[in-house]
Amino acid sequence: MRAAAVALVMVALLSACGGSSGGTAPAGSTQVTMTEFKFAPSTITVAHGKVIFWLINSGNVAHDMAIRDSSNNRVATSDLISAGDSKEFDVNDIPAGTYTIFCTQQGHEASGMKGTLTVT
């Protein structure tokens, strides 16, 4: 009986931690869907300042989204998102310019999981 109660508490706690799965996109966010091995859309244009992405992993493996500037410096990286999950990814104070988006998981960028982010 005690084991069942502990199991129920653990399920409740784990459910509370995962709150991003199957949620709704925040108002004003830019939706990006990730699969093997691409972003959709692969070309994104947003206004400078704070940018809110709504990342949806429709693939079968975990993905993330990283942003790299023209000097090859990483500007921001989302959390790793499990297959079937979605999550908000906020980037504060991103200046105007052209950036590369890519997945940091080994081999994903080389397999074509990259795109262009234009900040106006």
C-alpha positions, 0 to 999 in steps of 0.5 A: 500500500505504501509503495503504491502511494509513493508511486502515485506521488512520484508520477504527480511530481514527474508530471509537474516537471514536464509541463511543456509537453503538448502545451500551447504556444505562447502569444507572439511566439515563433513556432519551429518544428524539429524532426530528423533532420530539419527545422520547419521553417528553416528560414525564420525572420523575427524582430530584434529584442526578446524573441520567443520560440515555441519548439515542437519536437515531432521527431523520434529522437531528442533535438534542441535549437542553438543560434550561432552568429556570423563569427561562429559564436553561440548566442543561445541554446534551448533545452534538449527536447524529447521526442513528442514534447514542446517547449518555450525557448526565450532569447533576450536582447538578440540584435539585428543580423543574420544567424545560423540555427542548428541542432547541437546533437552529434551529427544532426547539423551535419545531417542538414538540421540547420537553417537561417535566422534573420533578426530585423 
